[in-house]
Amino acid sequence: MVELNDIVEYQSNDMVIFAGREYGEFTKGDISIPLPIRTSRIFQWLGPDVGWKQIHHHGSIDDPILLIEYQQAVRGKP
């Protein structure tokens, strides 16, 4: 589960940008790593036939040590 917090919203008639922090957890076997992620998401209105669509999502782990631990866990390396 991932929660979005500390949200800042920018909007126009056909676009919305959310920036904030996602808090979640990566688990693989007996390894569990908390993941505070700085994130941005952009949604655009593409008309009544399509509706709102997410056109961009970016996330970054700010803590370099936590990023290394996460990368090692994903790759299965100590």
N, C-alpha and C positions, 0 to 999 in steps of 0.2 A: 504494500500500500504506500502511496506517495501523497503527501499533503502539500498544498501550495499556500504559503504564508507571506507576510510582509509585501503585499501586492500593491503595485502602482499601475494604474490604468490610464492609457491615452486612447482617445477615440475620435473618429470622424464619422461621417455618414455611412461610409462603406468599409471601414477598417477599424480594428481594435487591437491594441498592443498591451499585453500584460507582462510585467517584469516583477520578479520576486524571488522567493526562495522555496525550493522543494525540499522536503524532508522525507527520506525513505530509508530503506535498508537493503543491502545486498546479502543474500544468504546462499552459500554453496557448501553442502555437507555440514560440517561442524563449524564452518567459518561464517561469522556474521559481522558485517561492517556497516556502521551508520553512514548515510550519504546525505549530507547537507549540500545542495546544489543550487548555484545561482542560475536563474533561468529566464528566458524570454520566449514569448509565443506571440505570433501575429496571425490574426484571423481577418479574412476579407469576405465581404458580401459579394457574391458572384451572380446575383440576380435570383428571381423567384424560382427558376427551374433548378438551380443548384443550391442556393442558400448560403450559409456561412461555412467557410472552409478554413482549416488551419493551413497556412501557406509557409510557415516557418516555425521551427522550435530549436532553441539552443540551450544547452546546459553545461555548466563548468563546475568542477570541484575545486574550490579555492585553496584548500589546505594541501600543499604539495606532498606531505608525508601520507596523508589519507589517500590521495590520488595514487601514489605508488602502491600502497597496501591493496587498494581496490584493483589496480591493474594486475598485480601479482595473483590475487585471488581469482580473477577472471581467467587468467592464463594458466592457473594451476601450478604456479611456481612459488617456492618459499621466499 
